Amino acid sequence: MDERELIYAPRAQRDLLALPKRNARQILEDLELLQTPPWPPGKVKRLRGHDFWEIKTGDHRTIFWPQGKHVVILRVVNRRDLERTLGRIDVRALVEWLREEGRRAHGEET
């Protein structure tokens, strides 16, 4: 099986910590589905007009970005806030953060 590594952006980590434990636990269980494609239809879908995808867990949507053997978890938001949140994601800053994470993972100095 071609397993993917989940990488949590700092904002996604904060989003999860702000949720009730029961909700956060269910979201984390659902995110494990992203490690092994194919992803379940109806639960996971690409967001129209974006390079991002979402996974549905109750009233929450987790925005993620598949990148090769990695899945970058960007945000966890209430479904009502999805569109507004998508408009606020800075792709350039995200790409730079991923580069820094890659350097750190390979032991390079930044």
C-alpha positions as CSV (number, residue, x, y, z in Angstrom):
1,M,0.0,0.0,0.0
2,D,1.2,3.5,-0.8
3,E,0.8,5.2,2.6
4,R,1.0,9.0,2.9
5,E,2.4,11.0,5.8
6,L,0.1,13.5,7.4
7,I,1.7,16.9,8.1
8,Y,-0.2,19.3,10.4
9,A,0.2,23.0,9.8
10,P,0.5,25.0,13.1
11,R,-2.9,26.6,12.5
12,A,-4.6,23.1,12.1
13,Q,-3.0,22.0,15.4
14,R,-4.5,25.1,17.1
15,D,-7.9,24.5,15.5
16,L,-7.9,20.9,16.8
17,L,-6.8,21.9,20.3
18,A,-9.7,24.5,20.5
19,L,-12.3,21.8,19.8
20,P,-14.0,19.6,22.4
21,K,-12.0,16.4,22.8
22,R,-14.8,14.2,21.4
23,N,-14.9,16.2,18.2
24,A,-11.1,16.4,17.8
25,R,-10.8,12.7,18.4
26,Q,-13.4,11.9,15.6
27,I,-11.7,14.3,13.2
28,L,-8.3,12.7,13.9
29,E,-9.8,9.3,13.2
30,D,-11.2,10.5,9.9
31,L,-7.9,12.1,9.0
32,E,-6.3,8.6,9.2
33,L,-8.3,7.7,6.1
34,L,-6.2,10.2,4.1
35,Q,-3.0,8.1,4.7
36,T,-4.2,5.4,2.3
37,P,-5.8,6.2,-1.0
38,P,-8.4,5.8,-2.5
39,W,-10.3,8.2,-0.3
40,P,-13.9,7.4,0.5
41,P,-16.3,9.3,-1.9
42,G,-18.8,11.4,-0.2
43,K,-16.6,12.0,2.8
44,V,-13.6,13.5,0.9
45,K,-13.8,15.9,-2.1
46,R,-11.8,18.4,-4.0
47,L,-12.8,22.0,-3.4
48,R,-14.0,23.6,-6.6
49,G,-11.7,26.4,-7.8
50,H,-8.9,25.4,-5.4
51,D,-6.0,22.9,-5.2
52,F,-7.3,22.0,-1.7
53,W,-9.5,19.2,-0.6
54,E,-11.9,18.7,2.3
55,I,-12.9,15.9,4.6
56,K,-16.3,16.1,6.3
57,T,-16.7,15.2,10.0
58,G,-20.0,16.2,11.4
59,D,-20.3,20.0,11.3
60,H,-16.5,20.4,10.7
61,R,-14.5,20.5,7.5
62,T,-10.8,19.8,7.5
63,I,-9.0,21.5,4.6
64,F,-6.0,19.6,3.3
65,W,-3.5,19.7,0.4
66,P,-2.2,16.5,-1.1
67,Q,1.5,16.9,-1.9
68,G,3.1,13.7,-3.3
69,K,3.6,11.3,-0.4
70,H,2.4,13.9,2.1
71,V,-1.0,15.3,3.0
72,V,-0.8,18.7,4.5
73,I,-3.6,19.4,7.0
74,L,-4.2,23.1,6.8
75,R,-7.3,24.0,8.8
76,V,-10.2,22.5,10.8
77,V,-13.3,24.8,10.6
78,N,-17.0,24.8,11.1
79,R,-18.7,24.1,7.8
80,R,-20.3,27.6,7.8
81,D,-16.8,29.1,7.8
82,L,-15.3,27.0,5.0
83,E,-15.5,29.6,2.1
84,R,-14.3,32.5,4.2
85,T,-11.4,30.4,5.5
86,L,-10.4,29.3,2.0
87,G,-10.1,32.9,0.9
88,R,-7.7,33.6,3.7
89,I,-5.2,30.8,3.0
90,D,-1.9,32.3,1.8
91,V,-0.5,29.7,-0.7
92,R,2.9,31.4,-0.9
93,A,3.4,31.4,2.8
94,L,2.2,27.8,2.9
95,V,4.8,26.8,0.3
96,E,7.6,28.6,2.2
97,W,6.5,26.9,5.4
98,L,6.6,23.5,3.7
99,R,10.1,24.2,2.4
100,E,11.3,25.1,5.9
101,E,9.6,21.9,7.3
102,G,11.5,19.9,4.7
103,R,14.8,21.4,5.6
104,R,14.2,20.8,9.3
105,A,13.2,17.2,8.6
106,H,16.4,16.7,6.7
107,G,18.6,18.3,9.4
108,E,19.5,21.3,7.4
109,E,20.1,24.7,9.0
110,T,17.6,27.5,8.2
